[in-house]
Amino acid sequence: MSAFALGVTALAAAVLVDTAPAYAATEQLRLDFDATPTGQIEPGPWTSGCFADVATPGDSGCIAVGAPGSISRASRPSGTGTSPAIAFPASGSAVIQVPDAANLNPGTQDFTISTLVKVTAGQVTSGANLMQKGVFADPAQWKLQLDSGKPGCRIAGTGADGAASLLLTADASIADQGWKFVQCKRRGDVLSLIVGTETVKTATGATMAITSTAKVNIGAKGAGLTNNDQFRGEMDNAVFSIG
């Protein structure tokens, strides 16, 4: 089998992680980036427009930028062909924002955050946010990140003894490794970080209520901020599930 075919097979296997019947999670948010943002034309660059949320019809994630930032079309291997994806900017800032909604706050329920990303060594930064609801200073947050090329996950909320938080960070960078599936999941008191098909970190202490009024920000902390932890690689299938 060719190296390309092996890569496609591995990617297909990766996106099947966490589909066991024991955890019948319900998708609350899925931006697959297949369609062109509203009011825009292919292949970008785009500085406005919204991507439809295919998990919750009627909802969307809208582009916000800080000059010279933009989002443009990319693609990734999928089966025998390719699947549409997006690329974040090499300079400036760009983020996709989903308004706050009750179904995006897990409270004390199990939940999963996942996406597919591709980043080169030249795109790696010390802080790169993939998906988040809330920021570090907020009393509640869920977050998937790629700091220094290393996938990580942080949650914060209210536990039995008050404010609580938990952070997991992979030991190895995924830069220059092609498309990688990255997932963070809470199951009861256990938080797990998955990269590809491997669970790379777990920790207990995840039992806390996570409810925030913040937007979901994808690709950065925000737009036009001095320190917005901009992700500069490519992304596909940004998903948040509860259950």
C-alpha positions, 0 to 999 in steps of 0.5 A, a space after each residue: 500500500 502506498 504511503 498516501 493510502 496508508 495516510 488516508 487509512 490512518 486518518 479515516 481510523 482517527 475520525 472514528 475515535 470515541 464512537 463506541 455505543 457506551 458513549 452515545 454523545 450528541 453533537 451540539 456543534 459541527 462546522 464541517 466547512 464544506 460550504 462556502 461562507 454566506 455571501 462569499 465566493 471560492 476559494 477566498 480569502 474571506 474576511 466575513 461570512 458564516 459557516 453553517 452548523 450542520 449539527 444544529 440547523 439555523 446556527 452558524 459560525 461567523 468569520 471575524 478578522 483583524 487586518 490583514 487576517 483572513 480565512 481561505 479554502 484548503 483541502 485534506 485527503 478523504 477516502 479516494 478524494 479530498 474534503 474541503 477544509 479551511 486555512 487560517 492566516 499567516 499574519 493578522 488574526 481570524 476567528 470563527 465565532 459561534 454565539 453562546 447557547 445553552 446546548 454549548 454549555 456541558 454543565 456537569 455532563 460528559 462532553 467531547 471537543 474534537 477537530 482535524 488539524 494540519 500545521 507545519 513547523 513554520 506555523 507553530 507558535 507558543 500559543 494557538 487556540 483551536 476551539 474554546 468557550 471562555 478564556 483563562 481568566 473566566 470562571 468557566 472554560 472548555 478549550 482545545 489548543 495547540 501550544 508550541 505544536 503540542 495538543 492540549 486541553 483545559 477545562 475550568 468550572 465549579 467543583 464541590 470545593 469551589 473553583 476548579 480547573 484541569 490542564 492536559 498537554 501532549 509531550 510531542 508536537 504534531 508539526 509536519 505530521 500532516 493531518 491529525 485528529 485531536 480530541 478532548 473528552 470528559 467522562 465522569 471524573 476523567 479528562 482524556 486527550 487523544 491525538 490520532 488514535 492514541 490517548 496520550 494523557 489522562 487525569 482525574 479531577 474533571 468533575 466540575 460544572 462548566 457553564 459560560 456566557 462566552 461565544 465559542 471561538 474557533 482558531 483564536 481567542 478573538 479577532 484583533 486582539 494583541 495576544 489572541 493565540 492565533 492558530 495559523 494552520 489548517 482545520 476541518 470538522 470542528 465538533 462539540 458533543 454532549 453525552 
